[in-house]
């Protein structure tokens, strides 16, 4: 059967292919092969730049340009050529080496130094740097921009509804009022912090041979500063040098990377569930889309499917990344292969997250605050002013303030008349009494509007 979106086993490459295509050039098998090729070429260039390795002369401008063009021209068809070589070698990294040797065989200057392709390298020197670049580019070019769009959308809700009063609910029960915008600001601020932590995760690499000691390197060139050469090489790819390794880079940074993404996804799961609840309460309406079906049997329904889709995909993303973060830092002695097949799934969790972010953006774009519904809830809950009244009673020395309000309100329906009648009985200074009598649930929101406006808005 031909592989199409309909025949794909994973929905990432099937149903959701249109939402994940940007990751394909980065996290696919093609992407991995391309990053391996980049590492092999950059290593050859690095050796040519070192005076301590006289057998590899500095590259001429045409030779350097030829190598750069190999990277620029590497497409799916070139990747297929590497896979064809792998059919014979049964070794994926060696296939890239042979591919590169074949590409330079007619360029005399480069053919002369072809034995220095993959010089002193173990496969893991190439693989770890390929995966490191994969995560770097997935984060910088795809993940962070997608998260920023979600943050901007939620920040927009915070500003748009900064002054829209809303009954809060703690333990699912009526609680002191807030504003819709402030509750959106909570999520935006949480995401801003977690996004910054993800951006700060250092991505490491190694280029130190079969067990991390530069054994072969020093055997060939004992006087060369191999740690210095490796450091310049790795930092030249905008990566950091892992200070001590076995045959493999320990992968601790990958765990840090995925844990950072997981925290973002956890905040967004919390957001998805809260929005789902607010839609259920009627606090949010959803704009209808022409031609879109809410329910196959109930024509009136506009289901919160975007937030449900997001929650499901965020859960899948975190489950996959949790395994990656737990498994990859563990390797028996100097090397085992249990990480090899797991590493090939680096993009899967990110892709499920990408599907979720797209769903959230779509869902947020359809939200419309139902201010009338929120106002009605506040009108029915004068009981929430009990907190304010008993607090003023306390500072004025009225004993048993909490207990008096408890007796008045718990398990009862309190309207404006009942609350005002109680306040009138209190021995309070007139300015306190008048302030409490003037207070409405709609006004009892503290500094919620100010908090909503402190969130940076998109473009700020």
Buried (B, 14 or more C-beta within 10 A) or exposed (E): EEEEEEEBEEBBBBEBBEBBEBBBBBBBEBBBBBBBBBBBBBBBBBBBBBEEBEEBEEBEEEBBEBBEEBEEEBEEEBBEBBBEBBEEBEEBBBBBBBBBBEBBEEBEBBEBBBEBBBBBBBBBBBBBBBBBBBBBBBBEEBBBEBBBBBBBBBBBBBBBBBBBBBBBBEEEEBBBBBBBBBBBBBBBBBBBEBBEBBEEBEBBBBBBBBBBEBEBBBEBBEEBEBBEBBBBBBEEBEBBBBEEBBBBBBBEBBBBBBBBBBBBBBBBBBBBBBBBBBBEBEBBBBEEEEEEEBEEEEEEEBBBBBBBBBBBBBBBBBEBBBBBBEBBBEBEEEBEEEBEEBBBBBBBBBBBBBBBBBBBBBBBEBBEBBBEBBBEBBBBBBBBBBBBBBEBBEEBEBEEBEEBBEEBBEEEEBEEEBBEEBBEEBEBEEEBBEBBEEBBBBEBBEEBBEBBBEBBBEEE
